[in-house]
């Protein structure tokens, strides 16, 4: 019975994390899509802040909920990657559009590939969310890097669209985790 309670607690913590990070990510994506006077510094700082938050959230989720799995090291690497790229964008003075493009693109592709590697080792209830997240990040990372001379508006649009999609995936994952938590509690 104690094991059931810990499973329920883990699911509730994962659900809260998915809802909170998903909501923040969705809101930031909408801001990037509709803000008319964005500058490279604003885009870099906003994307950096969000990558750092997602990385910290991934690390927290990994340490709290996945340490028993054989895949937890790869999940921690995903979190560290997002955190490192996010901090680089957040604190890099005089960042250029080209730097933003390459840092964001590399982070997205690396995160997606690591997610695909880890997906097969995860429990069944996490696989669909990880697959969606991984494929989205790889696709958008390749799209961002395919236009290295892109204007700030193109970068902001692509990253904004990714953040909206990623936020929706996380909110959907939170809903799925809620359903699983309710089934375990019943």
C-alpha positions in Angstrom: 0.0 0.0 0.0 2.9 2.4 0.8 4.2 1.8 -2.8 0.8 2.8 -4.2 0.8 6.1 -2.3 4.3 6.9 -3.5 3.2 6.2 -7.1 0.2 8.5 -6.7 2.5 11.2 -5.2 4.9 10.9 -8.1 2.1 11.2 -10.6 0.7 14.3 -8.9 4.1 15.9 -8.8 4.6 15.1 -12.5 1.2 16.5 -13.3 1.9 19.8 -11.5 5.2 20.2 -13.3 3.7 19.4 -16.7 0.8 21.9 -16.1 3.0 24.7 -14.8 5.8 24.4 -17.4 3.3 23.8 -20.1 1.3 26.9 -19.2 4.4 29.1 -19.0 5.8 27.8 -22.3 2.5 28.3 -24.1 2.2 31.9 -22.8 5.8 32.7 -23.9 5.2 31.2 -27.3 2.1 33.4 -27.8 4.1 36.5 -26.6 6.8 35.7 -29.2 4.2 35.2 -31.9 2.3 38.4 -31.3 4.7 41.0 -29.9 5.3 43.5 -32.6 8.5 45.3 -31.4 10.7 42.4 -30.4 14.5 42.8 -30.5 17.2 40.2 -30.6 18.0 40.8 -27.0 14.3 40.4 -26.0 14.0 37.2 -28.0 17.3 35.8 -26.7 16.5 36.6 -23.1 12.9 35.2 -23.3 14.0 32.0 -25.1 17.0 31.7 -22.7 14.7 32.1 -19.7 12.3 29.5 -20.9 15.1 27.0 -21.9 16.6 27.4 -18.4 13.2 26.9 -16.8 12.5 23.8 -18.9 15.9 22.5 -18.1 15.5 23.1 -14.4 12.1 21.5 -14.5 13.4 18.5 -16.4 16.2 18.1 -13.9 13.8 18.3 -11.0 11.4 15.8 -12.6 14.3 13.5 -13.3 15.7 13.5 -9.8 12.3 13.3 -8.1 10.5 10.8 -10.3 12.9 8.9 -12.6 16.0 8.0 -10.5 15.1 4.4 -10.4 14.9 4.0 -14.1 17.9 3.0 -16.2 17.3 6.0 -18.4 17.6 8.7 -15.7 21.1 9.8 -16.7 19.9 10.6 -20.2 16.9 12.6 -18.9 19.3 14.5 -16.6 21.5 15.2 -19.7 18.4 16.6 -21.5 17.7 18.9 -18.5 21.4 20.0 -18.3 21.5 20.7 -22.0 18.4 22.9 -21.9 19.7 24.7 -18.8 23.1 25.3 -20.3 21.8 26.7 -23.6 19.2 28.7 -21.8 21.7 30.3 -19.5 24.0 31.0 -22.4 21.2 32.9 -24.2 20.1 34.6 -21.0 23.5 36.0 -20.0 25.3 36.5 -23.3 25.8 40.2 -23.8 25.5 41.5 -27.4 24.1 38.2 -28.7 23.5 38.2 -32.4 20.6 36.7 -34.4 23.0 34.1 -35.8 24.1 33.0 -32.3 20.5 32.7 -31.2 19.6 30.7 -34.3 22.5 28.2 -33.8 22.1 27.9 -30.0 18.4 27.3 -30.2 18.7 24.9 -33.1 21.4 22.9 -31.6 19.6 22.7 -28.3 16.4 21.6 -29.9 18.0 18.9 -32.0 20.1 17.6 -29.1 17.2 17.5 -26.8 15.0 15.7 -29.3 17.6 13.1 -30.1 18.2 12.4 -26.4 14.4 12.2 -25.9 14.1 9.6 -28.6 17.0 7.6 -27.0 15.3 7.7 -23.6 11.8 7.0 -24.8 12.3 3.3 -25.3 13.5 2.8 -21.7 10.7 4.8 -20.1 7.5 3.3 -18.6 4.6 3.1 -21.1 2.7 6.0 -19.6 5.5 8.5 -20.4 6.4 7.3 -24.0 3.7 9.1 -26.1 4.5 12.5 -24.5 8.2 12.0 -24.9 7.8 10.9 -28.5 5.7 14.0 -29.3 8.1 16.3 -27.5 11.2 14.8 -29.2 9.8 14.8 -32.7 8.6 18.4 -32.3 11.9 19.6 -31.0 14.0 17.9 -33.8 11.7 19.3 -36.5 11.8 22.8 -35.2 15.6 22.6 -34.5 16.3 21.6 -38.0 14.0 24.3 -39.3 15.7 27.0 -37.2 19.2 25.9 -38.3 18.2 25.5 -42.0 17.8 29.3 -42.1 21.0 30.6 -40.5 20.6 34.0 -42.1 17.0 34.2 -40.9 15.6 37.5 -39.7 14.7 38.0 -36.2 11.0 37.8 -37.1 11.5 34.3 -38.6 13.4 33.1 -35.6 10.9 34.5 -33.2 8.0 33.0 -35.2 9.6 29.5 -35.3 10.6 29.5 -31.7 7.2 31.0 -30.7 5.4 28.3 -32.7 7.5 25.6 -31.1 6.8 27.0 -27.6 3.1 27.0 -28.3 3.2 23.4 -29.6 5.5 22.3 -26.7 3.2 24.0 -24.2 0.2 22.2 -25.6 2.1 18.8 -25.5 3.0 19.4 -21.9 -0.6 20.4 -21.0 -1.9 17.3 -22.8 0.8 15.2 -20.9 -0.5 16.7 -17.6 -4.0 15.7 -18.5 -2.8 12.1 -19.3 -0.9 11.9 -16.0 -4.0 13.2 -14.2 -6.1 10.4 -15.8 -3.4 7.9 -14.8 -3.3 9.2 -11.2 -7.1 8.9 -10.9 -6.9 5.3 -12.2 -4.2 4.4 -9.7 -6.1 6.1 -6.9 -9.3 4.2 -7.7 
